[in-house]
Amino acid sequence: MKVLRESKGMLSATIREVDHDGKTVVEKEFRGTDLFTRSLFGPFMLRREEKALRRLEGMAGIPKMFGRSKEGGLLLERVEGKPMKSYQAGELPDLFLEKLIELVSRMHERGVVHLDLRHNKNILVTSDGDPLLLDFANAFRWNVLLFPLWGIFKKVDRGAILKQKRRNFPHLLTEEEKKALERHRFFRRLWIFTKPGRHSR
């Protein structure tokens, strides 16, 4: 079994290639972590991701899910591609951004918010040049109890895509979007929990 990402310790999953019904798939699991993570946090996050992916089942741009391994890990489609973070500004075609915005919109219509798209490692550029979203461990599914926050959650996703636009497609930013990003940067400077230097990203 090929390890794609080793656990970095507490709260971090291991991701490896495994065989499932004759196919190479990806298993996400927390077995080699500390007691708290593998017994409580890990299972909770895997259930959360599994439920989000079930809500998005059959949708292009979302990895297929094959259920659980015998050990309890989450089995996911292995998709060829490179993370968006591997690309410099201007390397991706403008059409990719259009597809990414449309994908996030369709995800929201299905009743799921991702909430971790600011990390461009969670956006894969497939071998066909299409976006695919990874890691739904922080995702929320729509329910009536979240109604007061749902609009905010969607804005978090859209704001994250705007940051990706600034990184990879700066020539497409409108003046209004530039001002919105500057306002966000200003308030990040005021936020006491922001680590030095992070507001410049």
N, C-alpha and C positions, 0 to 999 in steps of 0.2 A: 504494500500500500504506500503510495506516494503522499507525503505530507506537504500540503500547499501552504499552510500557515500553522506554526507551532503556537500553542498557548503561551502568552507572555506573563502568566501568573494569574492572580486573583481576578475574577470576572471576565476572563478572556477564554474564548473557545479555540479548540484545535479544529482545523479544516483539512481533510485528507481525501484522496481518491480511493474509492472502494468499488467492488463489483456488486452489482444488483441485477439479478436476472439476466446475466450475460452482458450487461452494459456497465461502462465506467461512469459512476456518478460521484457526487461530492457528499461526504458526511460531515456534518457540523456537530461537535460534541464537546462536553466539559469533563470527561472522565478523569483526565490527568491533573485536575486542578485541586485546590484546597477543599476541605470538607464543606464549608459554607457554600461555595460556588457549585460544586457538583451535586449537592443534596437539595439546595433551595434555589439559589439564583439561577443556575444553569437550566434546570427543568422549567422554571417559570419563563425564562426568555425563549426557550425552544417552543413552548406551548404558544407563547405570544406570536412568534414568527410563523408558526404553523397555521394559526387561525387567520392571520393576515393573508398568507399565501393561498389559503383555501378560498378566501373572499375574492382573490384575484385570479383564480384558476382559469386557464384557457386564454388569458390575455397576453398578447404579444408584448415583449419587453420585460416580462416577469419570468424568472426561472420556474420550470416545472418542479413540482414536489412529488416524491415517491413514497411518502410516509416516513416510518421510523425504521431504524436498524434494530437488530435483536438486542443491542446494548442500549437502545433508547435515543441514539443520535438522529438528527434530522437529515433525510436523504434528499438531495437536490440535484437538478439537472447540471451537468458539466457543459458549460458554454465556452467555446473558443473565443478569445478576444484579449484586449488589454485594458486595464483601468484607465479612466479619463486622466488621472494624474500623470500618466506616462507621456502625455502630449503637451507640447508647448503652444503658446498662443499663436493662432494662425495655421496650425497643422491640420485641424479638423475642418471639414467643409461647413459652411453656414447652414446647410440643410440638416446637419446633425443636431444643431441647437433647436431648430424647428421641430424635429422629431422628439427631442427630449421634452420640450415644453408640452407637446401634445400627449406624450406618455404620462407625464405627471398629472395632466388634466383628466385623462381617462382613469387613472388610478383614483383620483378624488371622486370621480363620478361613481366608482364602484364602492365608495365608502371606506377608503383607507388613506391615511396620511403616513408618510414615511418618517419624517422628523430628523433624518440624519443624512440628508443629501448635500450638506455643506462639505462633507468629506468626499472628494471626488474619487476616492478608491471604491466608493459604493456605487459608482456609475461605470459600467463596463461598455467599452466600444467593441461590438462583436466583429467577427471576421467579415460580416456583410456590411459593416459600417453603421449599424443601428445601435441605439442605446438600450441597455438592459440594466435594471435596478437590482442591487444586491443588498443583503443584510437588513431584514425587516424586524430585527430584534427590538427596535424602539418604536415600531409602528403602533398606531391606534386604529381600531375599526369603529365606524360610526355606531353610536347608540344614543338614545335620547338623553342620557345623563351627561353626555359630552356636548350637548347642543350649545351651551354658553361659550365653549372653548373652540368649537369646530372651525369657526372662521379664522381664529388666531392660528390654529394648527395648519390650515391650508396656506396662510400667509407665511408661515415658517418655511414650508416647502418651496413656495414661490420665491421667497427671499433667498433661499439657498441656490436656486437655479439662477437668480440674478447675479449672485456672486460667481457662479461658474461662467456666466456670460462675461463678467469682467475679466476673469482669468484667461479664458480661451477665445473669446470673441469680442475683445474690447472695441473693435471698429463698429460693432452693431449697437453699442450702448447709446441710448437717447440722452438728451440733456436732463430730462426728468429722472431717468434711471440713475444717472451720475449723481444728481442731487440727493436722491433717496439713499444711495450707498454712502455718501458723505454724512448724511444725518445719522445713519446707523453707526458709522465709524466714530462719530462724535459721542454718541451715547455709550458706545463700548468703552471709550476712554474714561467715562465717568463711573462705569460699573466696577465696584471695588473688588470683585472676584476675578476680573480679567487679568491674566498673567501679562507681565511687561512684554511688549512687542507683538502680542497677539492681535491687537486692534488694527494693525497695519496689513493684515492678511486679506 
